[in-house]
């Protein structure tokens, strides 16, 4: 039997990869950030990352760093093209914000 869905997955995406992941989270007076760095894989436009085992809450003053795993959903050619194309239009929205004189913004 022929797998017709295999062609669709190759074009639109659907391949998943399980990789180790380093997670850093800090919530202090100086910093408020979270970084998840999948290891051993190059992320490209349209790829999505699902981090496993990340905490749902970090108290103020805490700084965490730990190793876990992540599932990377790789984009296919169509999804990658669409992500790059639509990003061009979203980028132009950044040009509009925050550059008006004070009189206009008030």
Secondary structure, DSSP 8 states (H G I E B T S, - for coil): ---THHHHHHHHEEEEEEEEEEEEEEESSS-EEEEEEESS----TT-EEEESS--S---TTEEEEEEEEEEEEEE-HHHHHHHHHHHHHHHHHHHHTT-S-HHHH-
